Amino acid sequence: MKEYINNNIFKSISEVADKKGVECYVIGGFVRDIFLKRPSNDIDVVVVGSGIEVAEAFHKKWKGSTLAVFKNFGTAQVKRGDMEVEFVGARKESYREDSRKPIVEDGTLEDDQNRRDFTINALAICLNEKRFGELVDPFGGMEDIRNMIIRTPLDPDITFSDDPLRMMRCIRFATQLRFFIDANTFDAICRMKERISIISKERIVDELNKIMASPRPSVGFDLLERCGLLELILPEIHRLCGVEEKEGRGHKDNFLHTMQVLDAVAEQSDDLWLRWAALFHDVAKPVTKKWDNRIGWTFHNHNYVGAKMIPKIFTRMKLPLNEHMKFVQKMVELHMRPISLVEETVTDSAVRRLLFDAGDDIDALMILCDADITSKNADKVRRYRDNFRIVREKLKEIEEKDRVRNFQPPITGEEIMRIFDLTPCRAIGDIKTAIKDAILDGIIPNEYEPAYQFMIEKAKTLGLTPKEA
């Protein structure tokens, strides 16, 4: 083990701990990630004694570092560059039923390892000189790493009841690491799921974001659904599950479809908010589902209804109500547009309008829409993808020619008011809209002089003439 921690940081901590006569261990995720060969810059050190005193002494030795002390929590952080070492005194914890905040007492290393969430996070390596590099693994965490298993050190019912956020962390680790959840541990999540109600939305979203950022986010959402947490956290996504049949005709399972789309987007983009858009793109299908005797199941306007649902969901979940929400909302509203172009003749006018409405988000929208092609009919998928290439080529060609992405009509409302000697009125908006539509429909180019002449003709139909005329 010495080769993994044989560097100046751990040697300095070792010297400080021995000088103060206290036991000292690097513990938790940093140790786990050594064996998983994952990079980690966050180092947790547990001291059987005062973690703050050891941190203060280490800070003096680690030149160029900064120190932050949190006396109320008995912790201290020492940072330098992108490296962070957090020191804490060994402790044991007990919990009240209505809170995940523990009652903390000083403890031993054993007490500290007992309070850890999972066996793979309870591994500790001694930093004292006499035992430098010795692994302390009381719960078989190394074997669980080899077997790719996540389980709790102690009774999982107690572990999850004490701190229900650990249920989310369990699923997040299973998703990130592609580990299996031990059967007893998973069954305990199913039993304890209602306890999630005492966890703040911010904490839940933090774990959801980490699941979302994983290589295959569907793994986490499938686990959330199977244990019952998804229905409590995101009921709108839970309601996508299942297939209803009528007169021998059923629709696809929209949850499984959404998971396919989410993973396909994740393969193409690291954009967290595009992944959220993939999760929500069909969110309104359960509320728009209707039976039509002629064509079967329909989900008319689910994109528009879904876009209206996004602000309420974001507000409830304490997701950011800023440009990220607006982006997700836009993706949900527009996600059918490129598909409709594929199904119809790809006209220049339709492509211009798509470019205008999507603006700088057109590339993200095309990733989402490409991922949305999930039919089991291979010929249909191949035809759609061939047509999609045509749409992409048209987008590039028209963008270069007409410059309509995020364009503003060449003539402003203020100029219309000046030319026709108007005060603010409906006619100004009608003229601006007519100019915009004429450009998007290819009637006039996106240039000032043609727009001016078009404006004069449009104004005549409204009984307006230029004041200089």
C-alpha positions as a Markdown table, in Angstrom:
| # | Residue | x | y | z |
|---|---|---|---|---|
| 1 | Met | 0.0 | 0.0 | 0.0 |
| 2 | Lys | 2.9 | 2.4 | 0.6 |
| 3 | Glu | 3.4 | 3.0 | -3.1 |
| 4 | Tyr | -0.1 | 4.5 | -3.4 |
| 5 | Ile | 0.5 | 7.1 | -0.7 |
| 6 | Asn | 4.3 | 7.6 | -1.0 |
| 7 | Asn | 4.2 | 11.3 | -1.7 |
| 8 | Asn | 5.0 | 14.5 | 0.1 |
| 9 | Ile | 1.4 | 15.2 | 1.2 |
| 10 | Phe | 1.0 | 12.0 | 3.1 |
| 11 | Lys | 4.6 | 12.0 | 4.5 |
| 12 | Ser | 4.0 | 15.5 | 5.9 |
| 13 | Ile | 0.7 | 14.4 | 7.5 |
| 14 | Ser | 2.5 | 11.4 | 8.9 |
| 15 | Glu | 5.2 | 13.6 | 10.5 |
| 16 | Val | 2.6 | 15.9 | 12.0 |
| 17 | Ala | 0.5 | 13.0 | 13.4 |
| 18 | Asp | 3.5 | 11.3 | 15.0 |
| 19 | Lys | 4.8 | 14.5 | 16.5 |
| 20 | Lys | 1.4 | 15.1 | 18.1 |
| 21 | Gly | 1.1 | 11.4 | 19.2 |
| 22 | Val | -2.2 | 10.7 | 17.5 |
| 23 | Glu | -3.4 | 7.9 | 15.1 |
| 24 | Cys | -4.1 | 9.2 | 11.6 |
| 25 | Tyr | -5.6 | 7.6 | 8.6 |
| 26 | Val | -6.6 | 8.5 | 5.0 |
| 27 | Ile | -10.1 | 7.1 | 4.6 |
| 28 | Gly | -13.1 | 6.9 | 2.3 |
| 29 | Gly | -13.5 | 7.7 | -1.3 |
| 30 | Phe | -9.8 | 8.5 | -1.9 |
| 31 | Val | -8.8 | 5.1 | -0.8 |
| 32 | Arg | -11.6 | 3.4 | -2.8 |
| 33 | Asp | -10.5 | 5.3 | -5.9 |
| 34 | Ile | -6.9 | 4.1 | -5.5 |
| 35 | Phe | -8.1 | 0.5 | -6.1 |
| 36 | Leu | -10.5 | 1.6 | -8.8 |
| 37 | Lys | -7.8 | 3.6 | -10.6 |
| 38 | Arg | -10.0 | 6.6 | -10.6 |
| 39 | Pro | -8.4 | 10.1 | -10.2 |
| 40 | Ser | -9.3 | 11.9 | -7.0 |
| 41 | Asn | -8.1 | 15.2 | -5.6 |
| 42 | Asp | -10.3 | 15.1 | -2.4 |
| 43 | Ile | -8.5 | 13.5 | 0.5 |
| 44 | Asp | -10.3 | 12.7 | 3.7 |
| 45 | Val | -8.1 | 12.2 | 6.8 |
| 46 | Val | -9.5 | 10.9 | 10.1 |
| 47 | Val | -7.5 | 11.6 | 13.3 |
| 48 | Val | -8.1 | 9.7 | 16.6 |
| 49 | Gly | -7.9 | 13.0 | 18.4 |
| 50 | Ser | -8.2 | 16.6 | 17.2 |
| 51 | Gly | -8.4 | 16.8 | 13.4 |
| 52 | Ile | -8.2 | 20.6 | 13.6 |
| 53 | Glu | -4.9 | 20.6 | 15.4 |
| 54 | Val | -3.4 | 18.2 | 12.8 |
| 55 | Ala | -4.8 | 20.3 | 10.0 |
| 56 | Glu | -3.3 | 23.5 | 11.4 |
| 57 | Ala | 0.2 | 21.9 | 11.8 |
| 58 | Phe | 0.0 | 20.4 | 8.3 |
| 59 | His | -1.0 | 23.7 | 6.8 |
| 60 | Lys | 2.2 | 25.3 | 8.1 |
| 61 | Lys | 4.3 | 22.5 | 6.5 |
| 62 | Trp | 2.4 | 22.5 | 3.1 |
| 63 | Lys | 3.7 | 25.8 | 1.6 |
| 64 | Gly | 1.2 | 27.8 | -0.4 |
| 65 | Ser | -1.8 | 26.2 | 1.1 |
| 66 | Thr | -4.9 | 27.8 | 2.6 |
| 67 | Leu | -6.7 | 26.7 | 5.8 |
| 68 | Ala | -10.4 | 26.8 | 6.6 |
| 69 | Val | -11.5 | 25.7 | 10.1 |
| 70 | Phe | -15.1 | 24.7 | 11.0 |
| 71 | Lys | -15.0 | 24.3 | 14.8 |
| 72 | Asn | -18.8 | 23.6 | 15.1 |
| 73 | Phe | -18.2 | 20.4 | 13.0 |
| 74 | Gly | -14.8 | 19.6 | 14.3 |
| 75 | Thr | -13.3 | 19.7 | 10.8 |
| 76 | Ala | -10.7 | 21.6 | 8.8 |
| 77 | Gln | -9.8 | 21.9 | 5.1 |
| 78 | Val | -6.4 | 22.5 | 3.7 |
| 79 | Lys | -6.2 | 23.4 | 0.0 |
| 80 | Arg | -3.5 | 24.0 | -2.5 |
| 81 | Gly | -4.3 | 24.3 | -6.2 |
| 82 | Asp | -6.9 | 21.6 | -7.1 |
| 83 | Met | -5.9 | 19.4 | -4.1 |
| 84 | Glu | -8.0 | 19.5 | -1.0 |
| 85 | Val | -7.4 | 17.6 | 2.3 |
| 86 | Glu | -10.1 | 17.5 | 4.9 |
| 87 | Phe | -9.3 | 16.6 | 8.5 |
| 88 | Val | -11.8 | 15.3 | 11.0 |
| 89 | Gly | -11.6 | 13.8 | 14.4 |
| 90 | Ala | -12.7 | 10.1 | 14.6 |
| 91 | Arg | -16.3 | 10.1 | 15.8 |
| 92 | Lys | -19.4 | 8.0 | 16.4 |
| 93 | Glu | -22.9 | 9.1 | 15.5 |
| 94 | Ser | -26.5 | 8.6 | 16.6 |
| 95 | Tyr | -29.6 | 9.9 | 14.9 |
| 96 | Arg | -33.1 | 11.2 | 15.7 |
| 97 | Glu | -35.9 | 9.8 | 13.6 |
| 98 | Asp | -36.9 | 13.2 | 12.1 |
| 99 | Ser | -33.5 | 14.4 | 11.1 |
| 100 | Arg | -30.4 | 13.2 | 9.1 |
| 101 | Lys | -28.2 | 15.4 | 11.2 |
| 102 | Pro | -26.3 | 13.2 | 13.6 |
| 103 | Ile | -25.5 | 13.5 | 17.3 |
| 104 | Val | -21.8 | 13.3 | 17.3 |
| 105 | Glu | -19.3 | 12.1 | 19.9 |
| 106 | Asp | -15.6 | 11.5 | 19.9 |
| 107 | Gly | -14.8 | 8.0 | 18.9 |
| 108 | Thr | -12.3 | 5.4 | 17.7 |
| 109 | Leu | -11.3 | 4.5 | 14.2 |
| 110 | Glu | -13.7 | 1.5 | 14.5 |
| 111 | Asp | -16.5 | 3.9 | 15.5 |
| 112 | Asp | -15.7 | 6.1 | 12.5 |
| 113 | Gln | -15.7 | 3.2 | 10.1 |
| 114 | Asn | -19.0 | 1.9 | 11.5 |
| 115 | Arg | -20.7 | 5.2 | 10.6 |
| 116 | Arg | -19.6 | 5.0 | 6.9 |
| 117 | Asp | -22.3 | 4.5 | 4.3 |
| 118 | Phe | -20.8 | 1.6 | 2.3 |
| 119 | Thr | -18.0 | -1.0 | 2.8 |
| 120 | Ile | -16.1 | 0.4 | -0.2 |
| 121 | Asn | -16.1 | 3.8 | 1.5 |
| 122 | Ala | -14.9 | 2.4 | 4.9 |
| 123 | Leu | -11.4 | 1.5 | 3.8 |
| 124 | Ala | -8.6 | 3.3 | 5.7 |
| 125 | Ile | -4.9 | 3.4 | 5.3 |
| 126 | Cys | -2.7 | 4.2 | 8.3 |
| 127 | Leu | -0.4 | 7.2 | 8.0 |
| 128 | Asn | 1.7 | 6.8 | 11.2 |
| 129 | Glu | 5.3 | 5.9 | 10.5 |
| 130 | Lys | 5.2 | 2.5 | 12.3 |
| 131 | Arg | 2.2 | 1.3 | 10.3 |
| 132 | Phe | 2.5 | 3.6 | 7.3 |
| 133 | Gly | 0.5 | 2.1 | 4.4 |
| 134 | Glu | -1.3 | -0.5 | 6.4 |
| 135 | Leu | -4.9 | -1.1 | 5.1 |
| 136 | Val | -7.6 | -1.3 | 7.7 |
| 137 | Asp | -10.6 | -3.1 | 6.1 |
| 138 | Pro | -13.0 | -4.4 | 8.8 |
| 139 | Phe | -16.0 | -5.0 | 6.5 |
| 140 | Gly | -14.5 | -6.7 | 3.5 |
| 141 | Gly | -14.5 | -3.6 | 1.3 |
| 142 | Met | -11.7 | -4.8 | -0.8 |
| 143 | Glu | -13.6 | -8.0 | -1.6 |
| 144 | Asp | -16.6 | -5.9 | -2.5 |
| 145 | Ile | -14.5 | -3.8 | -4.9 |
| 146 | Arg | -13.3 | -7.0 | -6.6 |
| 147 | Asn | -16.8 | -8.3 | -6.8 |
| 148 | Met | -18.2 | -4.9 | -7.8 |
| 149 | Ile | -20.7 | -4.9 | -5.0 |
| 150 | Ile | -22.2 | -2.0 | -3.0 |
| 151 | Arg | -23.4 | -2.9 | 0.5 |
| 152 | Thr | -23.6 | -1.2 | 3.9 |
| 153 | Pro | -21.2 | -2.0 | 6.7 |
| 154 | Leu | -23.9 | -2.5 | 9.3 |
| 155 | Asp | -27.7 | -3.2 | 9.1 |
| 156 | Pro | -28.9 | -1.5 | 5.9 |
| 157 | Asp | -32.3 | -0.6 | 7.4 |
| 158 | Ile | -30.5 | 1.3 | 10.2 |
| 159 | Thr | -28.0 | 2.9 | 7.8 |
| 160 | Phe | -30.7 | 4.2 | 5.5 |
| 161 | Ser | -33.1 | 5.2 | 8.3 |
| 162 | Asp | -30.4 | 7.2 | 10.0 |
| 163 | Asp | -29.5 | 9.1 | 6.8 |
| 164 | Pro | -31.9 | 8.5 | 3.9 |
| 165 | Leu | -29.7 | 10.4 | 1.5 |
| 166 | Arg | -27.5 | 7.2 | 1.5 |
| 167 | Met | -30.2 | 5.5 | -0.6 |
| 168 | Met | -29.6 | 8.1 | -3.3 |
| 169 | Arg | -25.8 | 7.8 | -2.9 |
| 170 | Cys | -26.1 | 4.0 | -3.2 |
| 171 | Ile | -27.8 | 4.2 | -6.5 |
| 172 | Arg | -25.5 | 7.0 | -7.6 |
| 173 | Phe | -22.4 | 4.9 | -6.9 |
| 174 | Ala | -23.9 | 1.9 | -8.6 |
| 175 | Thr | -24.5 | 4.1 | -11.7 |
| 176 | Gln | -21.1 | 5.8 | -11.7 |
| 177 | Leu | -19.0 | 2.7 | -10.9 |
| 178 | Arg | -21.2 | 0.2 | -12.7 |
| 179 | Phe | -21.4 | -1.9 | -9.5 |
| 180 | Phe | -24.2 | -4.1 | -8.4 |
| 181 | Ile | -26.2 | -3.3 | -5.3 |
| 182 | Asp | -26.2 | -6.2 | -2.7 |
| 183 | Ala | -29.7 | -7.8 | -2.5 |
| 184 | Asn | -30.2 | -7.1 | 1.2 |
| 185 | Thr | -29.1 | -3.5 | 0.7 |
| 186 | Phe | -31.4 | -3.0 | -2.2 |
| 187 | Asp | -34.3 | -4.5 | -0.3 |
| 188 | Ala | -33.7 | -2.1 | 2.5 |
| 189 | Ile | -33.9 | 0.8 | 0.1 |
| 190 | Cys | -37.3 | -0.5 | -1.0 |
| 191 | Arg | -38.4 | -0.7 | 2.7 |
| 192 | Met | -37.0 | 2.6 | 3.7 |
| 193 | Lys | -37.9 | 4.7 | 0.6 |
| 194 | Glu | -40.5 | 6.8 | 2.4 |
| 195 | Arg | -37.7 | 8.2 | 4.6 |
| 196 | Ile | -36.5 | 10.2 | 1.7 |
| 197 | Ser | -39.1 | 12.8 | 2.6 |
| 198 | Ile | -36.8 | 14.3 | 5.3 |
| 199 | Ile | -34.1 | 15.0 | 2.7 |
| 200 | Ser | -33.9 | 18.5 | 1.2 |
| 201 | Lys | -34.6 | 18.8 | -2.5 |
| 202 | Glu | -31.2 | 20.4 | -3.0 |
| 203 | Arg | -29.4 | 17.3 | -1.7 |
| 204 | Ile | -31.6 | 15.0 | -3.8 |
| 205 | Val | -30.9 | 17.1 | -7.0 |
| 206 | Asp | -27.1 | 17.0 | -6.2 |
| 207 | Glu | -27.3 | 13.2 | -6.4 |
| 208 | Leu | -29.5 | 13.2 | -9.4 |
| 209 | Asn | -27.0 | 15.5 | -11.2 |
| 210 | Lys | -24.3 | 13.0 | -10.5 |
| 211 | Ile | -26.4 | 10.2 | -11.8 |
| 212 | Met | -27.2 | 12.3 | -14.8 |
| 213 | Ala | -23.5 | 13.0 | -15.5 |
| 214 | Ser | -22.7 | 9.2 | -15.5 |
| 215 | Pro | -21.8 | 7.4 | -18.7 |
| 216 | Arg | -25.2 | 5.6 | -18.7 |
| 217 | Pro | -27.7 | 7.6 | -16.6 |
| 218 | Ser | -30.5 | 5.1 | -17.4 |
| 219 | Val | -28.9 | 2.7 | -14.9 |
| 220 | Gly | -29.6 | 5.1 | -12.0 |
| 221 | Phe | -33.1 | 6.0 | -13.1 |
| 222 | Asp | -34.0 | 2.3 | -13.6 |
| 223 | Leu | -32.8 | 1.5 | -10.1 |
| 224 | Leu | -34.7 | 4.5 | -8.7 |
| 225 | Glu | -37.9 | 3.2 | -10.4 |
| 226 | Arg | -37.4 | -0.4 | -9.3 |
| 227 | Cys | -36.9 | 0.6 | -5.6 |
| 228 | Gly | -39.8 | 3.0 | -5.6 |
| 229 | Leu | -37.8 | 6.2 | -5.0 |
| 230 | Leu | -38.6 | 7.6 | -8.5 |
| 231 | Glu | -42.3 | 7.8 | -7.8 |
| 232 | Leu | -41.6 | 9.8 | -4.7 |
| 233 | Ile | -38.9 | 12.1 | -6.2 |
| 234 | Leu | -40.0 | 12.6 | -9.8 |
| 235 | Pro | -43.6 | 11.2 | -10.1 |
| 236 | Glu | -43.9 | 12.7 | -13.6 |
| 237 | Ile | -41.1 | 10.4 | -14.9 |
| 238 | His | -42.5 | 7.4 | -13.0 |
| 239 | Arg | -45.9 | 7.9 | -14.7 |
| 240 | Leu | -44.2 | 7.2 | -18.1 |
| 241 | Cys | -43.8 | 3.6 | -17.1 |
| 242 | Gly | -46.0 | 0.8 | -18.6 |
| 243 | Val | -48.0 | 0.0 | -21.7 |
| 244 | Glu | -51.8 | 0.3 | -22.1 |
| 245 | Glu | -53.6 | -1.8 | -24.7 |
| 246 | Lys | -57.0 | -1.3 | -26.2 |
| 247 | Glu | -58.5 | -3.3 | -29.0 |
| 248 | Gly | -55.2 | -5.2 | -29.3 |
| 249 | Arg | -53.2 | -2.0 | -29.9 |
| 250 | Gly | -50.7 | -0.7 | -27.4 |
| 251 | His | -48.3 | 2.2 | -27.2 |
| 252 | Lys | -44.6 | 1.8 | -26.4 |
| 253 | Asp | -43.4 | 2.0 | -22.8 |
| 254 | Asn | -42.5 | 5.7 | -22.7 |
| 255 | Phe | -40.2 | 5.2 | -19.7 |
| 256 | Leu | -38.0 | 2.7 | -21.5 |
| 257 | His | -38.0 | 4.9 | -24.6 |
| 258 | Thr | -37.0 | 7.9 | -22.4 |
| 259 | Met | -34.1 | 5.9 | -21.0 |
| 260 | Gln | -32.9 | 5.0 | -24.5 |
| 261 | Val | -33.0 | 8.6 | -25.5 |
| 262 | Leu | -31.2 | 9.7 | -22.3 |
| 263 | Asp | -28.4 | 7.2 | -22.9 |
| 264 | Ala | -28.1 | 8.1 | -26.6 |
| 265 | Val | -27.8 | 11.8 | -25.7 |
| 266 | Ala | -25.2 | 11.0 | -23.0 |
| 267 | Glu | -23.1 | 9.2 | -25.7 |
| 268 | Gln | -23.1 | 12.4 | -27.8 |
| 269 | Ser | -22.9 | 15.2 | -25.2 |
| 270 | Asp | -21.7 | 16.0 | -21.7 |
| 271 | Asp | -24.1 | 18.8 | -21.4 |
| 272 | Leu | -25.9 | 18.2 | -18.1 |
| 273 | Trp | -29.0 | 20.3 | -19.1 |
| 274 | Leu | -29.3 | 18.6 | -22.5 |
| 275 | Arg | -29.5 | 15.3 | -20.5 |
| 276 | Trp | -32.2 | 16.8 | -18.3 |
| 277 | Ala | -34.0 | 17.8 | -21.4 |
| 278 | Ala | -33.8 | 14.2 | -22.7 |
| 279 | Leu | -35.3 | 13.0 | -19.4 |
| 280 | Phe | -38.2 | 15.4 | -19.7 |
| 281 | His | -38.8 | 15.4 | -23.5 |
| 282 | Asp | -41.9 | 13.2 | -23.3 |
| 283 | Val | -42.9 | 14.1 | -19.7 |
| 284 | Ala | -46.4 | 15.2 | -20.8 |
| 285 | Lys | -47.3 | 11.9 | -22.7 |
| 286 | Pro | -49.2 | 10.5 | -19.7 |
| 287 | Val | -51.4 | 13.6 | -19.5 |
| 288 | Thr | -52.0 | 14.0 | -23.2 |
| 289 | Lys | -52.6 | 10.3 | -24.0 |
| 290 | Lys | -55.9 | 9.7 | -25.7 |
| 291 | Trp | -57.5 | 6.8 | -27.7 |
| 292 | Asp | -58.5 | 7.4 | -31.3 |
| 293 | Asn | -60.6 | 4.7 | -32.9 |
| 294 | Arg | -59.0 | 5.3 | -36.3 |
| 295 | Ile | -55.3 | 5.6 | -35.4 |
| 296 | Gly | -54.9 | 4.2 | -31.9 |
| 297 | Trp | -53.1 | 5.9 | -29.1 |
| 298 | Thr | -52.2 | 9.6 | -29.5 |
| 299 | Phe | -50.2 | 12.1 | -27.5 |
| 300 | His | -51.1 | 15.3 | -29.3 |
| 301 | Asn | -49.2 | 18.5 | -28.3 |
| 302 | His | -47.2 | 16.6 | -25.6 |
| 303 | Asn | -44.3 | 18.8 | -26.5 |
| 304 | Tyr | -46.1 | 22.1 | -25.8 |
| 305 | Val | -47.8 | 20.7 | -22.6 |
| 306 | Gly | -44.5 | 19.3 | -21.5 |
| 307 | Ala | -42.8 | 22.7 | -21.9 |
| 308 | Lys | -45.4 | 24.2 | -19.6 |
| 309 | Met | -44.8 | 21.6 | -17.0 |
| 310 | Ile | -41.0 | 22.3 | -16.7 |
| 311 | Pro | -41.2 | 25.5 | -14.6 |
| 312 | Lys | -43.4 | 23.7 | -12.0 |
| 313 | Ile | -41.1 | 20.7 | -11.8 |
| 314 | Phe | -38.0 | 22.9 | -11.6 |
| 315 | Thr | -39.6 | 25.0 | -8.8 |
| 316 | Arg | -40.6 | 21.9 | -6.8 |
| 317 | Met | -37.3 | 20.2 | -7.2 |
| 318 | Lys | -35.3 | 23.4 | -6.4 |
| 319 | Leu | -33.6 | 23.1 | -9.8 |
| 320 | Pro | -32.3 | 26.5 | -11.1 |
| 321 | Leu | -35.0 | 28.8 | -12.4 |
| 322 | Asn | -32.6 | 30.5 | -14.9 |
| 323 | Glu | -31.3 | 30.0 | -18.4 |
| 324 | His | -30.8 | 26.3 | -17.7 |
| 325 | Met | -34.6 | 25.9 | -17.1 |
| 326 | Lys | -35.4 | 27.9 | -20.2 |
| 327 | Phe | -33.0 | 25.8 | -22.2 |
| 328 | Val | -34.7 | 22.5 | -21.0 |
| 329 | Gln | -38.1 | 24.1 | -21.7 |
| 330 | Lys | -37.1 | 25.1 | -25.2 |
| 331 | Met | -35.7 | 21.6 | -25.9 |
| 332 | Val | -38.9 | 20.0 | -24.7 |
| 333 | Glu | -41.1 | 22.3 | -26.8 |
| 334 | Leu | -39.1 | 22.0 | -30.0 |
| 335 | His | -38.1 | 18.3 | -29.9 |
| 336 | Met | -40.8 | 17.3 | -32.4 |
| 337 | Arg | -39.9 | 19.9 | -35.0 |
| 338 | Pro | -36.9 | 18.2 | -36.7 |
| 339 | Ile | -38.7 | 14.9 | -36.7 |
| 340 | Ser | -41.7 | 16.5 | -38.5 |
| 341 | Leu | -39.2 | 17.8 | -41.1 |
| 342 | Val | -37.9 | 14.3 | -41.6 |
| 343 | Glu | -41.5 | 13.0 | -42.1 |
| 344 | Glu | -42.4 | 15.7 | -44.6 |
| 345 | Thr | -40.7 | 17.4 | -47.6 |
| 346 | Val | -37.8 | 19.5 | -46.2 |
| 347 | Thr | -38.6 | 23.0 | -47.3 |
| 348 | Asp | -36.3 | 26.0 | -47.0 |
| 349 | Ser | -39.0 | 27.8 | -45.2 |
| 350 | Ala | -39.4 | 25.1 | -42.5 |
| 351 | Val | -35.7 | 25.0 | -42.0 |
| 352 | Arg | -35.4 | 28.8 | -41.6 |
| 353 | Arg | -38.2 | 28.8 | -39.0 |
| 354 | Leu | -36.5 | 25.9 | -37.1 |
| 355 | Leu | -33.2 | 27.9 | -37.1 |
| 356 | Phe | -34.9 | 31.0 | -36.0 |
| 357 | Asp | -36.8 | 29.3 | -33.1 |
| 358 | Ala | -33.8 | 27.2 | -31.9 |
| 359 | Gly | -31.2 | 29.9 | -32.3 |
| 360 | Asp | -27.8 | 28.9 | -30.8 |
| 361 | Asp | -29.4 | 25.7 | -29.3 |
| 362 | Ile | -30.0 | 24.2 | -32.8 |
| 363 | Asp | -27.0 | 21.8 | -32.4 |
| 364 | Ala | -28.2 | 20.6 | -29.0 |
| 365 | Leu | -31.7 | 20.2 | -30.4 |
| 366 | Met | -30.5 | 18.0 | -33.3 |
| 367 | Ile | -28.6 | 15.7 | -30.9 |
| 368 | Leu | -31.8 | 15.3 | -28.8 |
| 369 | Cys | -34.0 | 14.7 | -31.9 |
| 370 | Asp | -31.5 | 12.2 | -33.4 |
| 371 | Ala | -31.5 | 10.3 | -30.1 |
| 372 | Asp | -35.3 | 10.3 | -30.1 |
| 373 | Ile | -35.3 | 7.9 | -33.1 |
| 374 | Thr | -35.7 | 4.6 | -31.2 |
| 375 | Ser | -38.1 | 2.5 | -33.4 |
| 376 | Lys | -37.7 | -1.3 | -33.4 |
| 377 | Asn | -38.3 | -1.1 | -37.1 |
| 378 | Ala | -34.7 | -1.1 | -38.6 |
| 379 | Asp | -35.8 | 0.1 | -42.0 |
| 380 | Lys | -37.8 | 3.0 | -40.4 |
| 381 | Val | -34.8 | 4.0 | -38.3 |
| 382 | Arg | -32.5 | 3.9 | -41.4 |
| 383 | Arg | -34.9 | 6.0 | -43.4 |
| 384 | Tyr | -35.2 | 8.6 | -40.6 |
| 385 | Arg | -31.5 | 8.8 | -40.2 |
| 386 | Asp | -31.0 | 9.3 | -43.9 |
| 387 | Asn | -33.5 | 12.1 | -43.9 |
| 388 | Phe | -32.0 | 13.5 | -40.8 |
| 389 | Arg | -28.7 | 13.9 | -42.7 |
| 390 | Ile | -30.6 | 15.9 | -45.3 |
| 391 | Val | -32.1 | 18.2 | -42.6 |
| 392 | Arg | -28.6 | 18.8 | -41.2 |
| 393 | Glu | -27.2 | 19.6 | -44.7 |
| 394 | Lys | -30.2 | 22.0 | -45.3 |
| 395 | Leu | -29.6 | 23.7 | -41.9 |
| 396 | Lys | -25.9 | 24.3 | -42.7 |
| 397 | Glu | -26.7 | 25.5 | -46.3 |
| 398 | Ile | -29.5 | 27.9 | -45.2 |
| 399 | Glu | -27.5 | 29.2 | -42.2 |
| 400 | Glu | -24.6 | 30.2 | -44.4 |
| 401 | Lys | -26.9 | 31.7 | -47.1 |
| 402 | Asp | -29.6 | 33.5 | -45.0 |
| 403 | Arg | -28.1 | 34.1 | -41.6 |
| 404 | Val | -31.4 | 33.5 | -39.8 |
| 405 | Arg | -30.1 | 32.0 | -36.5 |
| 406 | Asn | -31.0 | 34.5 | -33.8 |
| 407 | Phe | -31.7 | 37.1 | -36.5 |
| 408 | Gln | -33.6 | 40.3 | -35.8 |
| 409 | Pro | -35.6 | 41.9 | -38.7 |
| 410 | Pro | -33.5 | 44.5 | -40.5 |
| 411 | Ile | -36.1 | 47.2 | -39.5 |
| 412 | Thr | -36.8 | 47.9 | -35.9 |
| 413 | Gly | -40.0 | 48.9 | -34.2 |
| 414 | Glu | -38.6 | 52.3 | -33.4 |
| 415 | Glu | -37.8 | 52.8 | -37.1 |
| 416 | Ile | -41.4 | 51.8 | -38.1 |
| 417 | Met | -42.7 | 54.4 | -35.6 |
| 418 | Arg | -40.5 | 57.1 | -37.1 |
| 419 | Ile | -41.2 | 56.3 | -40.7 |
| 420 | Phe | -45.0 | 56.2 | -40.3 |
| 421 | Asp | -45.2 | 58.8 | -37.5 |
| 422 | Leu | -46.8 | 56.3 | -35.1 |
| 423 | Thr | -47.0 | 56.0 | -31.3 |
| 424 | Pro | -46.9 | 52.5 | -29.9 |
| 425 | Cys | -49.7 | 50.4 | -31.4 |
| 426 | Arg | -50.7 | 47.0 | -32.7 |
| 427 | Ala | -49.8 | 48.0 | -36.3 |
| 428 | Ile | -46.1 | 48.2 | -35.5 |
| 429 | Gly | -46.1 | 44.6 | -34.2 |
| 430 | Asp | -48.1 | 43.4 | -37.3 |
| 431 | Ile | -45.5 | 45.0 | -39.7 |
| 432 | Lys | -42.5 | 43.6 | -37.8 |
| 433 | Thr | -44.1 | 40.1 | -37.8 |
| 434 | Ala | -44.9 | 40.3 | -41.5 |
| 435 | Ile | -41.3 | 41.3 | -42.3 |
| 436 | Lys | -40.0 | 38.4 | -40.1 |
| 437 | Asp | -42.3 | 35.9 | -41.7 |
| 438 | Ala | -41.4 | 37.1 | -45.2 |
| 439 | Ile | -37.7 | 36.5 | -44.5 |
| 440 | Leu | -38.4 | 33.1 | -43.0 |
| 441 | Asp | -40.6 | 32.1 | -45.9 |
| 442 | Gly | -38.0 | 33.1 | -48.4 |
| 443 | Ile | -40.2 | 35.9 | -49.9 |
| 444 | Ile | -37.5 | 38.5 | -49.3 |
| 445 | Pro | -33.8 | 38.1 | -48.4 |
| 446 | Asn | -32.6 | 39.1 | -44.9 |
| 447 | Glu | -31.4 | 42.5 | -46.0 |
| 448 | Tyr | -32.5 | 46.1 | -45.3 |
| 449 | Glu | -33.6 | 47.4 | -48.7 |
| 450 | Pro | -35.9 | 44.4 | -49.6 |
| 451 | Ala | -37.3 | 44.6 | -46.1 |
| 452 | Tyr | -38.0 | 48.3 | -46.4 |
| 453 | Gln | -39.9 | 47.9 | -49.7 |
| 454 | Phe | -41.9 | 45.0 | -48.2 |
| 455 | Met | -42.7 | 47.1 | -45.2 |
| 456 | Ile | -44.1 | 49.9 | -47.4 |
| 457 | Glu | -46.3 | 47.5 | -49.3 |
| 458 | Lys | -47.5 | 45.9 | -46.0 |
| 459 | Ala | -48.2 | 49.3 | -44.5 |
| 460 | Lys | -50.5 | 50.2 | -47.4 |
| 461 | Thr | -52.8 | 47.2 | -46.6 |
| 462 | Leu | -53.1 | 48.7 | -43.1 |
| 463 | Gly | -53.9 | 52.2 | -44.4 |
| 464 | Leu | -50.5 | 53.6 | -43.5 |
| 465 | Thr | -48.2 | 55.8 | -45.6 |
| 466 | Pro | -44.7 | 57.2 | -44.8 |
| 467 | Lys | -44.9 | 60.6 | -43.2 |
| 468 | Glu | -42.5 | 62.1 | -45.8 |
| 469 | Ala | -44.7 | 60.8 | -48.6 |
